[in-house]
Amino acid sequence: MERRVSSNAAFTLIELLVVIAIIAVLAAMLLPALSRAKDNARCSQCLNQMRQIILAARFYVDDNDDLFPRSQHSAFANGQLPWERALAPALGATGTAWTNLLTGVCHCPADSQLGHLSYGMNNYFELGPDDDYPENPQTFRRLSQIARPADTILFTEVLAAADHVMPADWTTVADAEADVASTRHVGKSNYMFVDGHGKLLSLICTYNPPQLDLWDPSLAQ
């Protein structure tokens, strides 16, 4: 007996187009969510890496008479290693090298510029009248000199291939934007405070003169 193939057994062109349209709509709905999830994962990894750095810095302070490490801004002039090299052993550097940190803990996964540090130190912690800061005799080189460690930023994400930012020279938000990678994580960036905690913040929440300055230890509140 001959079997008849039902005319309903195959998709019509219109049905195929409808299915394709539905798939396209679902993809359009899912891709932004996937992108946000990826951004959130990168941001979380970045914050965890910065926590490792701040922890290593606190170990350094404990081992060096309460003194913070210096950055390249003043380290070599004072016969010291900049923070990324001084902290390298505590950050898992390979042997005597430290450059592997540039692809590891010292490089944010959201930073598209490869081969340099993604993070920098607030240079308020190395300035004084005996270097290039004669206008203010107060120094903040020791942890014990920081009145509000939970409100004072020590490490930030940086734009340029430098291991520090220079908020002592800022006068406007535009100055800060030229130093800080302030939009690396969907319009915000991660900041690490002297007490060891970190936050994802908009730059304006850290620096908005003259009302707000979480970089100057004498003004942070």
C-alpha positions in Angstrom: 0.0 0.0 0.0 1.4 3.3 -1.0 2.1 5.8 1.9 1.3 9.4 1.4 3.6 12.1 2.7 1.6 14.7 4.5 1.9 18.2 3.2 2.3 19.4 6.8 5.4 17.3 7.4 7.8 20.0 6.1 8.3 23.6 7.1 7.0 26.2 4.7 9.2 29.2 3.8 7.1 31.4 6.0 7.5 29.1 9.0 11.3 29.0 8.5 11.4 32.8 8.3 9.4 33.0 11.5 11.8 30.6 13.3 14.8 32.6 12.1 13.2 35.8 13.3 12.5 34.3 16.7 16.1 33.1 17.0 17.4 36.6 16.0 15.2 38.2 18.6 16.4 35.8 21.3 20.0 36.4 20.4 19.5 40.2 20.5 18.1 39.8 24.0 20.8 37.4 25.2 23.9 39.0 23.8 23.7 42.2 26.0 23.2 40.0 29.1 26.2 37.8 28.1 28.3 41.0 27.5 27.3 42.3 31.0 28.2 39.0 32.6 31.6 39.1 30.9 32.2 42.7 32.0 31.2 41.8 35.6 33.5 38.9 35.6 36.4 41.0 34.4 35.6 43.7 37.0 35.5 41.1 39.8 38.8 39.6 38.7 40.4 43.0 38.6 39.2 43.8 42.1 40.6 40.5 43.4 43.9 41.3 41.8 44.0 44.7 43.4 43.2 43.2 46.7 46.3 41.0 46.3 48.4 44.1 45.6 47.0 46.1 48.6 47.7 43.0 50.8 51.2 42.8 49.6 51.6 46.5 50.2 50.4 46.1 53.8 53.0 43.3 54.3 55.6 45.7 53.0 54.6 48.4 55.5 54.8 45.9 58.3 58.3 44.9 57.3 59.6 48.4 56.6 59.1 50.5 59.7 55.6 51.5 58.8 56.7 53.0 55.5 54.8 52.7 52.2 56.6 51.6 49.1 57.5 54.2 46.5 56.5 54.4 42.9 58.8 55.2 39.9 58.1 58.8 40.7 60.6 58.8 43.5 61.9 55.3 44.1 65.0 55.3 42.0 66.0 58.8 43.2 65.9 57.4 46.8 67.7 54.2 46.0 64.6 52.0 46.4 62.6 49.7 44.2 59.3 50.9 42.8 56.2 49.2 44.3 55.7 46.7 41.5 59.2 45.4 42.0 59.3 45.7 45.8 56.0 43.8 46.1 56.9 41.2 43.4 57.9 38.4 45.8 54.6 38.7 47.6 52.7 38.8 44.3 54.1 35.5 43.0 56.8 36.8 40.7 58.8 34.0 39.0 62.3 33.8 40.5 64.0 37.2 40.5 61.9 38.5 37.6 58.8 40.6 38.0 57.7 41.1 34.4 55.4 38.0 34.5 53.2 40.2 36.7 52.4 42.3 33.6 50.4 39.5 32.2 49.0 38.4 35.6 48.1 40.1 38.8 49.2 43.5 37.7 47.2 43.5 34.5 43.4 44.1 34.5 41.6 41.6 32.1 39.6 44.6 30.8 42.7 46.6 29.9 43.3 46.3 26.2 46.8 47.6 26.4 49.1 44.7 26.9 52.6 44.7 28.4 52.3 47.3 31.0 50.8 47.8 34.5 47.1 48.4 34.8 47.4 49.8 38.3 49.1 52.7 39.9 49.9 54.1 43.3 48.7 57.4 44.7 51.8 59.5 44.8 50.7 61.4 47.9 52.3 58.6 49.9 55.8 59.4 48.7 55.8 63.2 48.6 57.5 65.6 51.0 59.4 68.8 51.2 62.6 67.0 50.6 61.5 65.8 47.1 59.3 67.9 44.9 56.5 68.9 47.2 57.9 71.9 49.1 54.6 73.7 49.3 53.3 71.3 51.9 55.6 70.2 54.7 53.2 67.4 55.8 54.1 63.9 54.5 52.1 60.6 54.4 54.9 58.1 54.0 53.9 56.0 57.0 50.7 54.1 57.6 50.4 55.7 61.1 50.2 59.1 59.5 46.9 58.4 57.6 44.1 59.7 59.7 41.3 58.0 57.7 42.7 54.9 56.0 39.2 53.6 55.1 38.6 56.8 53.1 42.0 57.3 51.4 42.8 55.8 48.1 46.2 54.0 47.8 45.9 52.2 44.4 43.9 52.9 41.3 43.5 51.8 37.7 45.7 53.8 35.4 45.5 54.9 31.7 49.2 55.5 30.9 52.1 53.1 31.1 53.0 54.4 34.6 53.0 52.8 38.0 51.5 55.9 39.7 49.0 58.8 39.4 49.7 62.3 40.6 46.6 63.7 42.4 48.8 66.2 44.2 48.9 68.0 40.8 45.2 67.8 40.0 43.0 70.8 40.2 40.1 69.7 38.1 38.2 66.4 37.3 39.7 66.6 33.8 43.2 66.3 35.4 42.1 63.2 37.2 40.6 61.7 34.0 43.9 62.1 32.3 45.6 59.8 34.9 42.9 57.4 36.0 41.3 54.7 33.8 38.0 55.9 35.2 35.7 54.1 32.7 37.4 50.8 32.3 34.5 48.9 33.8 31.3 50.2 32.1 31.9 53.8 33.1 33.6 53.1 36.5 36.8 51.7 37.8 38.2 49.9 40.9 39.9 51.7 43.7 41.8 50.3 46.7 41.9 52.1 50.0 44.6 52.2 52.6 42.7 50.0 55.0 42.7 47.2 52.4 39.1 47.3 51.1 38.2 48.0 47.4 35.3 49.6 45.6 34.0 50.0 42.1 33.2 53.7 41.8 32.7 56.6 39.4 35.6 58.9 39.4 33.4 61.8 40.6 32.7 59.8 43.8 36.5 60.0 44.6 37.4 63.5 43.3 35.1 66.4 43.0 37.0 69.6 44.1 36.6 71.4 46.3 33.9 69.3 48.1 35.5 65.8 47.8 39.0 64.5 47.6 39.7 60.9 48.6 43.2 61.0 47.3 44.8 63.7 49.6 45.1 62.0 53.0 44.7 65.4 54.7 41.3 65.9 53.0 39.8 62.4 52.7 36.7 62.0 54.8 
